[in-house]
Amino acid sequence: MHTLDEIRTAIRQLPVDQRWKVEACLRELDGSPIPDSQVREARPAYAGLDPAIMTFEEFFGFEQKSPLRHEFVNGAIFAMSGPTLIHNLIMQNLMFAIHAHLRRRRPCEVFSSGVRLVIRRETNTIAYCPDLIVDCRADTRDTYYLRDPKLIAEVLSPSTELIDRREKLLNYRMLDSLEEYVLISQDERRVVVYPRAERWKPRVYAGLDTAVELRSIDLTIPLIELYADVTSP
């Protein structure tokens, strides 16, 4: 008869793909469904670790060596697909507008999707790669990730739209510092802003004659500028 500590040690020594199978088996015995947070778009396999279960420390070490970007949700890792050209154009326009606006508003800085956001609340440990982050807490920044964003923006795509609208909307709201969550469409000129000050009730901006208000950083951006050089897919 093995003790719980011995079983735990044995499981931790398994390859991460086998840990996934152990978790699935335990859930089947318990009658529990696989969490929605582990649902992602089709992902490229990487060294047999897709999907995988890791500790946050294991994930962080793995990510430093991986040629692909991944997100981490309570032990599960998900490879991120590459952005489209339209996605890049929209983000460049948004980055330019916010960077110019914040130039004299230190310590606020705007960061692109290369910077990771870590959420640690209660039993949750999550690491996302938002498309854009505005952070005004220089004192809580780590060398590799941010913890206290003021604004987060995601550009929607068919493969991630449900995750951005549901999972991330809920998880980002756990961040006490977050004031606005912004979703930007690629296939239409439409932006949705979820403001904490309005109990996360969405504000919708549509049409090139409209300007989106980012009240958390006191900036208004005409949609014609946000979608500049973007042609319909």
C-alpha positions as CSV (number, residue, x, y, z in Angstrom):
1,M,0.0,0.0,0.0
2,H,1.5,3.3,-1.1
3,T,1.1,6.5,0.9
4,L,-0.4,9.6,-0.7
5,D,3.0,11.3,-0.7
6,E,4.5,8.3,-2.5
7,I,1.7,8.4,-5.1
8,R,2.1,12.1,-5.6
9,T,5.9,11.7,-6.1
10,A,5.4,8.9,-8.6
11,I,2.9,11.0,-10.6
12,R,5.3,14.0,-10.7
13,Q,8.0,11.8,-12.2
14,L,5.8,10.9,-15.1
15,P,6.1,12.7,-18.5
16,V,3.6,15.5,-18.7
17,D,1.5,13.8,-21.3
18,Q,1.1,10.8,-19.0
19,R,0.1,13.1,-16.1
20,W,-2.7,14.4,-18.4
21,K,-4.0,10.8,-18.8
22,V,-3.8,10.2,-15.0
23,E,-5.9,13.3,-14.4
24,A,-8.4,12.3,-17.1
25,C,-8.7,8.8,-15.5
26,L,-9.3,10.4,-12.0
27,R,-12.0,12.7,-13.4
28,E,-13.7,9.7,-15.1
29,L,-13.7,7.8,-11.9
30,D,-15.0,10.8,-10.0
31,G,-17.6,11.6,-12.7
32,S,-16.2,15.1,-13.2
33,P,-16.1,16.8,-16.6
34,I,-12.9,18.2,-18.1
35,P,-12.9,22.0,-17.2
36,D,-13.8,24.4,-20.0
37,S,-10.6,26.2,-19.3
38,Q,-8.7,23.4,-21.0
39,V,-10.6,23.9,-24.3
40,R,-8.5,25.7,-27.0
41,E,-8.3,25.9,-30.7
42,A,-6.5,23.2,-32.6
43,R,-2.8,23.5,-31.5
44,P,0.4,22.4,-33.1
45,A,2.0,19.5,-31.2
46,Y,5.3,20.2,-29.6
47,A,7.6,17.4,-28.4
48,G,4.6,15.3,-27.4
49,L,3.6,17.8,-24.7
50,D,0.2,18.8,-26.1
51,P,-1.9,18.9,-24.0
52,A,0.3,18.8,-20.9
53,I,0.0,19.3,-17.1
54,M,2.8,21.2,-15.4
55,T,3.4,23.2,-12.3
56,F,3.8,26.9,-12.9
57,E,7.5,26.6,-12.2
58,E,7.8,23.8,-14.7
59,F,5.9,25.8,-17.3
60,F,8.0,28.9,-16.8
61,G,11.2,26.9,-17.4
62,F,9.7,25.1,-20.4
63,E,8.5,28.3,-21.9
64,Q,12.0,29.9,-21.8
65,K,13.3,27.1,-24.1
66,S,10.2,26.7,-26.3
67,P,10.2,28.2,-29.9
68,L,6.4,28.5,-29.5
69,R,4.4,30.7,-27.1
70,H,2.0,29.0,-24.7
71,E,-0.6,30.0,-22.1
72,F,-1.0,28.3,-18.8
73,V,-4.3,27.7,-17.0
74,N,-4.2,25.9,-13.7
75,G,-1.7,23.3,-14.8
76,A,-2.7,22.9,-18.5
77,I,-0.6,24.5,-21.3
78,F,-1.9,25.6,-24.7
79,A,0.2,26.5,-27.7
80,M,-0.7,29.8,-29.3
81,S,-1.3,30.1,-33.0
82,G,0.4,32.8,-35.1
83,P,-1.5,36.1,-35.8
84,T,-2.9,37.1,-39.1
85,L,-1.7,40.1,-41.1
86,I,-4.9,42.0,-40.2
87,H,-4.3,41.2,-36.6
88,N,-0.8,42.7,-36.8
89,L,-2.0,45.9,-38.5
90,I,-4.7,46.5,-35.9
91,M,-2.3,46.0,-33.1
92,Q,0.3,48.2,-34.6
93,N,-2.3,51.0,-35.0
94,L,-3.4,50.5,-31.4
95,M,0.1,50.4,-30.0
96,F,1.1,53.5,-31.9
97,A,-1.9,55.5,-30.6
98,I,-1.5,54.4,-27.0
99,H,2.3,54.7,-26.9
100,A,2.1,58.3,-28.2
101,H,-0.6,59.1,-25.7
102,L,1.3,57.6,-22.7
103,R,4.7,59.1,-23.6
104,R,4.4,61.8,-20.8
105,R,2.3,59.7,-18.5
106,R,4.9,57.7,-16.6
107,P,4.9,55.2,-15.0
108,C,2.2,53.9,-17.4
109,E,3.6,51.8,-20.3
110,V,2.1,49.8,-23.1
111,F,3.3,46.3,-23.8
112,S,2.7,43.9,-26.7
113,S,1.8,40.2,-26.8
114,G,5.5,39.3,-26.2
115,V,4.9,40.1,-22.5
116,R,3.2,37.6,-20.2
117,L,0.4,38.4,-17.7
118,V,0.3,36.3,-14.5
119,I,-2.9,35.9,-12.5
120,R,-2.6,34.3,-9.0
121,R,-5.9,34.4,-7.1
122,E,-7.1,31.9,-4.5
123,T,-6.6,28.5,-6.2
124,N,-6.0,29.9,-9.7
125,T,-2.6,30.3,-11.3
126,I,-2.9,31.5,-14.9
127,A,-0.4,33.0,-17.4
128,Y,-1.8,34.6,-20.5
129,C,-0.3,36.4,-23.5
130,P,-2.7,39.3,-24.1
131,D,-2.3,41.1,-27.4
132,L,-1.8,44.4,-25.5
133,I,-1.4,45.5,-21.9
134,V,-1.3,48.9,-20.3
135,D,0.5,48.7,-17.0
136,C,1.0,51.6,-14.5
137,R,2.5,49.6,-11.6
138,A,6.3,49.7,-12.2
139,D,6.8,48.4,-8.6
140,T,5.0,45.1,-9.3
141,R,6.6,44.3,-12.7
142,D,8.8,41.2,-13.0
143,T,11.6,40.7,-15.4
144,Y,9.4,38.4,-17.5
145,Y,5.8,39.2,-16.7
146,L,3.3,41.7,-15.4
147,R,0.7,41.3,-12.6
148,D,-1.3,44.5,-12.3
149,P,-2.6,45.8,-15.7
150,K,-4.8,48.8,-16.0
151,L,-6.1,47.9,-19.5
152,I,-6.0,44.7,-21.6
153,A,-6.9,44.4,-25.3
154,E,-7.4,41.3,-27.4
155,V,-7.9,41.1,-31.2
156,L,-10.6,38.5,-31.9
157,S,-10.0,35.6,-34.3
158,P,-12.3,32.6,-35.2
159,S,-10.1,30.2,-33.2
160,T,-9.9,32.3,-30.0
161,E,-13.1,34.4,-30.0
162,L,-15.0,32.2,-27.5
163,I,-12.0,32.1,-25.2
164,D,-11.6,35.8,-25.3
165,R,-15.3,36.5,-24.7
166,R,-15.9,34.0,-22.0
167,E,-12.9,32.5,-20.2
168,K,-10.6,35.5,-20.4
169,L,-13.4,37.9,-19.6
170,L,-14.0,36.0,-16.4
171,N,-10.4,35.5,-15.4
172,Y,-9.2,39.0,-16.2
173,R,-11.9,40.3,-13.9
174,M,-10.0,38.7,-11.0
175,L,-7.3,41.4,-11.4
176,D,-8.1,44.2,-8.9
177,S,-6.0,46.6,-11.0
178,L,-7.9,46.1,-14.3
179,E,-10.2,48.9,-15.3
180,E,-11.0,48.0,-18.9
181,Y,-11.0,44.9,-21.1
182,V,-11.1,45.6,-24.8
183,L,-12.1,43.2,-27.6
184,I,-11.4,44.2,-31.2
185,S,-12.9,42.5,-34.2
186,Q,-11.0,41.7,-37.3
187,D,-13.8,41.0,-39.8
188,E,-15.8,44.1,-39.0
189,R,-15.1,47.6,-37.7
190,R,-16.3,46.9,-34.1
191,V,-14.8,47.3,-30.7
192,V,-16.3,46.3,-27.3
193,V,-15.1,47.7,-24.1
194,Y,-15.9,46.1,-20.7
195,P,-15.3,48.7,-18.0
196,R,-15.1,47.8,-14.3
197,A,-16.6,51.2,-13.3
198,E,-19.8,50.2,-15.1
199,R,-19.9,46.6,-13.6
200,W,-18.4,45.2,-16.8
201,K,-21.4,46.2,-18.9
202,P,-20.1,46.3,-22.4
203,R,-19.8,49.5,-24.5
204,V,-20.0,48.8,-28.2
205,Y,-18.4,51.0,-30.8
206,A,-19.1,50.2,-34.5
207,G,-18.5,52.0,-37.8
208,L,-15.6,54.1,-39.1
209,D,-17.4,57.3,-38.1
210,T,-17.2,56.2,-34.5
211,A,-14.4,56.7,-31.9
212,V,-13.6,54.2,-29.1
213,E,-13.2,55.7,-25.6
214,L,-10.6,54.1,-23.4
215,R,-11.5,56.0,-20.3
216,S,-9.0,54.1,-18.1
217,I,-6.2,56.0,-19.8
218,D,-8.2,59.0,-20.9
219,L,-7.8,58.3,-24.7
220,T,-10.2,58.4,-27.6
221,I,-9.2,56.6,-30.8
222,P,-11.3,57.0,-34.0
223,L,-12.0,53.6,-35.5
224,I,-10.9,54.9,-38.9
225,E,-7.4,55.2,-37.3
226,L,-7.6,51.9,-35.5
227,Y,-8.4,50.1,-38.7
228,A,-6.1,52.2,-41.0
229,D,-4.7,50.2,-43.9
230,V,-6.8,47.2,-42.9
231,T,-8.7,45.8,-45.9
232,S,-11.6,43.4,-45.6
233,P,-10.5,39.7,-45.4
